[in-house]
Amino acid sequence: MYTFAEKALARAAGITSARAGDVLDIQPDVVFSHDNSAAILRIFNQIGAPAVNRPERLAITLDHAAPAPTTAHAQNHADIRAFAAQHGIRLFEVGRGICHQVLSEEGIVLPGEVVMGADSHTPHFGWLGAFGMGVGRTEVAALWATGTLWIRVPETLQITLAGHIPMGVTAKDIALAILGRWTVEGAAYRAVEFAGDALASIPLDDRPVLPNMMSEFGAISAFMPPDQAVIDYVSARASRPFTPLYPDADAVYSAQSTLDVSTLEPLIALPDQPDRVVPVSQATGTPIQQAFVGTCTGGRYSDLAAAAAVVRGRKLRARLIVIPASAQVLSRAVRSGVLQDLIDAGAALGTPGCGPCMGNHLGVPAPNEVTISAGSRNFKGRMGTAGAPVYLANAAVVAASAVAGQIVSPQDIIDGETFRAEGSA
């Protein structure tokens, strides 16, 4: 009779049960932050706490402006390094990768746990069967000081993914389909639970994108029930025991919806909202100047491999920036030859991290330049330039568009080299 969110938050509060609407004092299993730790540190110092509470539960990743593009960023990094060393906090240095990817790879977040992060995409950890929630800097400073934070238990929206996923359709397309159907406010201050037979057919490396992008859906958290593939993945990395949690068959939901994934095709979000979603075919022919494969929803190995498969043996008509989500992803791409294929096509490579996703550096577009991105957000100015439109699509579509110099489907490139000449078959 309980949802996953109700169970996970009750466990974190040390009580036997909780219902949506209850206000609980919880102790998260993991609290993390990134380059914004410098700003959090200033708030923490104002609180006047004598020490960090439970430093073994904290993690910091330098990923949002890495390597540091300015002196101010470099000073922030220096302050963070000193703070982490002083208090014995796990610190993942410049080049290790994006916080969500790194904490998953390192076995720091485990099934059934509660993780709070100073990043809005913290629902990402739902792919591991964890309750992930983004919180503000003041809340993280309070967690550093006390280890505890109050939270209202959210209602839960259940989305059942039915049918068979067609070839060429990825978790990014499923996420875009959800946004296109129910808008960016569809899950406002609710948790999302995914269910349905289609879940098991999503490749393990592709799963994180689905809960991650539910932050664009307004969700406070998102959950995918961990199957044996996830348990095996976590067991190979975990340094402490864990107990997965699953919703009850008779759990009470605020709403239940079904998405038939068998009807989907590759999708694209038009500027300047991630819920302005249409089939890629409806945007075909739109000129682009830049393509970006990277971020926590588009920089995993499967994304790089998909992009490489499209560009292999071809040359680019638009800039293609590729930034792996982590050093482990980069290393695997080197060993497999995927990175060489991307380099041979003319792609520019960046240090593992967030890159231009939030408009800091490593790919900021010029005014009026159009970017197609494998990222999760395309709000006006998201990549650093207010007058530079951003489209969102899966990595194969992004790579195909870089080859063509305009938005196209990968099929247009692979079957018959449709766009050999300037734009026409």
N, C-alpha and C positions, 0 to 999 in steps of 0.2 A: 503493500500500500504506500510505499515511499519512493520518491524519485531519487535519482543518483545525487542531485544537489542536496536534497534533504539529508541523505545518509552521510555524505562526505562532510558537510558542515556540522552535523551533529557529532560525528566522530572527532572533528577538530576542536569542538567545544567541550569534549569530554562528557557528553550526555548520551543517553540511549536513543533518543529520537527527537526530531524537530519537524516542523511544518512550515510551508511557505508563509511568510509574514512574520515569523518569529524573529526576534532580534537576539543574536548570540554574540558572546565574547569568544572569539576563536583564536587558536594558536596555529598559524600556518606551519606546514612542514618545511616549506622553503620560501624564502623572501629574496628576490633578486632585483638588481638595477643594472644600469649600464653607464654611459658617459654622463647621464644626468645625476649620477651619484655625487658629483661635485656640488650641485645645487642642493641635493638632499642633505649633504654634510653640513652646509651652512644652517639649515633648519635644525638638524640634530644638535649642533652646538648651541643654538638658542634655547633648546629644551633644557640643557644643562644636565643631561643624564651622566652619571659617573662612568659608565662603560656601556658597550654594546651588549644587549641581551642575546644570549645563545648565538654567538658568532658562527658556530658550526652549521647553522641553518641558513646562513646568508651566502650569496654569490654575487659577484660583480663581473661584468663582461665589458671590455672596451671595444665597441663595435660601431657606434653611430657616426663617429668622425675619426676613422682609423685607417691609416696613420693620421695623426693630427694635422689638419690643413692650415691652422693658424696658431700663433703664439698663445692666444687665449685657450684654445682647445688643448694645446700641449700642457699648459699650466693646470688645467682641470685634470688631465690624466696624471700629472705628477702628484697633485693633491690626493687623488683617489688611490694611487699606489701607496703613498705614505699611510693613509688611513687604513687600508686593507692590511698592510704589514703590521701596523700598531695593534690591531685588534684580532689578527689571525683569521681574516676573512678570505675565502677562496676568490682569487682574482684570475680571470682569463685575459691574457694580454692581447694587444694589438696583433691582428693576424689570425687569432684562433677562430674567429667567426662570430656570427649573429647569436645573441643570447638564447633565443628559442631553440635554434639548431644545436648549439653547444651543450646546453643543459640536458637536451634529449640524448645526445651522443655520450655524455659523461655519466649517464645514469643517476643524475641528481634529482630529477622529478620521477616519481614512481606511481603506479596505478593505485587508486584509492586515496591519494594524498591531496592536500590543498596547497596550492602555490599562489602567492601574490607577487606581482611584479610591477615595477615602475614603467610599464610599457603597455599600451592599449591592446597589443596583440597577444597578451598572455593566455586568452582562451586556446591558443595553439596547443597547450599541453593536454587538451581533451583527447588528442589522438593516442595518448598513453593511458587513457582511462583516469586522468586526474582532473580535479576541479581547478582550473586556472582562471585568475581574475586580475585584470589590470587595476591598479590603484594610483592615486596621486602622490606627489613627492612628500607632502606633509604626512600622509598615511604611512609611507615607507619609513620616514624619520621616526614616527611613533612606534613602528614595529621594531626598528633598530633599538629603540630605548626600552620597550616593554615586552616585546615578543607577542603582543596581543592586540587585536583590533576587533571592534564590533562590526557586525554585518547583519543586514536584514536578509533572511533566507528568501531567494527569488522564487517566483512561480516558474514553471517549466513548460516549454513548448516542445512537443515531440514531433520530429519530422521523420517519416518512414521513406526510405529510398527503395523503390520497387523496380523490378525489371532488370534487364541486362544492359550493361554499359556499352554503347557502340564503340567501334574502333575510332581512335582519334579524339575521343572525349575523355577529359581528365577531371580530377577533383576540382581544378580551377573552374571548369565549365559547370560543374554541379553547383559550386558556390555561387557563380554568377547567375545561374538559373534561379536559385533561391532568392537572390537579391532582386533580380528582375521581376519575379512574381510577387514578392511580398514587401519590397522596398527596404531602404536603409533603416526604417523604424519598425520593421516587422517583429523584432524580438526585444524591443526596448525594455531594459531592466528585467529581462527574463533569462533563464538558463535555457539552452537548447540541448535536447537529447536526440541523437540519431539512432535509427533502428532500420531493420529491413535487410533482405537477403543481398542487396547490391553492395552493402558495406564490405563484405568479405572479398569481393572481386576488385576492390580498389588496391593497387599495389602498395606495399608497406611504405615505400619512399614517397608516395604521393598523398598519403593520408593526412599529414599535418596541415595541408592547405585548407581543408574543410573546416575544422574548428577554428583555425586562425582567422579565416575571413568572416567568421560569424561576428567578429568585432565590428565589421562594417554593417552588419545586420542589426546592430544595437544590443547584441547579447552580452550579458554579464559574464557568461561562461558557456562552454559547449563541450559535449561529451560523446565519445564514440566507445561503445562497450569493447574492452580489450579481448581479442580472440587469442588463440594460441600463438599466432605469429608475433603479436605484440608482447605477450608474456615471455616468449623466447628471446626477443630483442632486449627486453628489460633485464631479464635474468642474467644475460651475458655481461651486463654493465653495472648492475646494482651492487652497492657495497653494504646495504642493510636490508633486512627483510621487509616484505610488503604484502598487503592483502587487498586484492582487487575488490571493488564494490560494483554492484549492478542494481539497476532499478527493479522493483518488484513488478510482477506481471500485472498487478492490479493498482499500480501507482496512479495517483491523481494528477492530471495535467491541466494546465490552463487552456490548452488547445492542442489539437492533433491534426497534422496534415500529411499528405502523401505526395511525393514527387516521382513520377514514372521516368526513370533515367533513360529508358530505352527510346524515348522520343527526342532525346537531346542531340545536338550537333555542336561543333565548336562555336563558342560565343565570344562576344567582345563587348566591353563596357565603353560607351562613348563619353567624351568629356562633358561635364566635369563632375560626374557622380558615378559611383560603382553600381548603382541600380538602373542606369540607362543602358540596358542590355539588349542587344540584337544579335542574330546570327552573323557570323563573320561575313557571309555572302552579301549582307546588306550594307557592309562598309567597304567592300572590295573596291579597289581603285583609289582610295584616299591616299594622297602622297604623304610620305613620312621622311624625316631627316635622321631620326635616331631610333634604335631599338635597344631594349635593355632586358637581359636575362639575369636575374638576381633576386635578392630579398628573401625574407623568411617564407614567402609563398612561391618563389620562382627561381631559387638558386640551389636547389638540391641536385644530387648527381643525376637523377632521372630527368631533370629540366635541362641540364647541360648536355646529356646524351641525346635528348630529343632535338635540341637545337643543332647539335653536331650532325645528326643524321640528315637534317634538312640542308645544311650548308655544305656538306662534304662534296668536294670536287667542284664547287661553284664559287663565284665571287659576289661581293656585296655591292649593292647600289645605295645603301644607307649605312651609317655608322652602327655597328653592333658592339655594345658594351656588355661584357660577361664578368660577373662578380660572384664567385662561389659562396655559398652560405657558410662554409667553414673550411678550415685547413684540411679536415678529413675528406671533404668533398673534393677539394682541389687535388689532393694527393691521389685519390682514386681516379680522377679525370686524367691525371698525368699518366698513371700506370696503364689505363685502358686505351689511350690514344685519342680520347675524346677532346682533350685540350689541344692536341696538335691539329685535329680537324678544324677546330674553331680558329686557331691561329692562321692556318693555311688559307682560310677563307677571308681573313682580314679583320677578325674580331680584336677589339682592345680588351685587355684583361686587367682586373683590379684586385686589390688585396681583399681576402675574405672579410666580409662585413656588410654593412647596410648600403654603402655607396650613396647613389643619388636619390634613394627612395624618399628621404625627408628633405632633400634639397641642400645638403651640406656641401658635397663635393663629388668628384669622380663621375661626372656625367650630367652636370647641370646644363639644360638646353638654353640656347639663345632665344630672345623674344621671337615669337611666332613659329619657332621650330616645333614640329609635331613628333612626339615620342610614342611608340607602342611598347608597353612594359609588361613583364610577367609578374609585376608586383601586385599589391592588394588595394592601393588607393590612387585615385586620380582627381582629387579635389584641385580646384584652381590654385596654382602656385605650389603644389605638393612637391614637385621636383626642383623648386627653387626659383622659378620664373613664372610670374602670374599670367603672362600672355603666351604661354607655351602649352598647347593642349596635350593631354595624356590619354591614351587608350589602354585598356587592360585586356589581356588575352593569355592563353597558355603559351608555354615556351616555344612549341613548334610553330604556332601562328606568328609569334614574334620573330623567329628566325626566318621564316618564309618571307615575311614582309621586308626584312632587311635585305634579302636576296633580290626581291622585286623592286624595292624602293617605294613601295606602296603596300597598303594592307591587302593581303591575299591569304587564302587557305594553303596549308602545306600541300594539299592535293594538286593545287594549281602549279606548284613548282615541280613536284615529283612526277606527275603524270603529264608528260608532253611539253614541259618547260613553257607553260602558257605565256609567261611574261619575258620572253627572250628580247623582244624589241620594246620600245618605249610604250609599255602599258597594254598592248593588245595581243590577242592570240594570233 
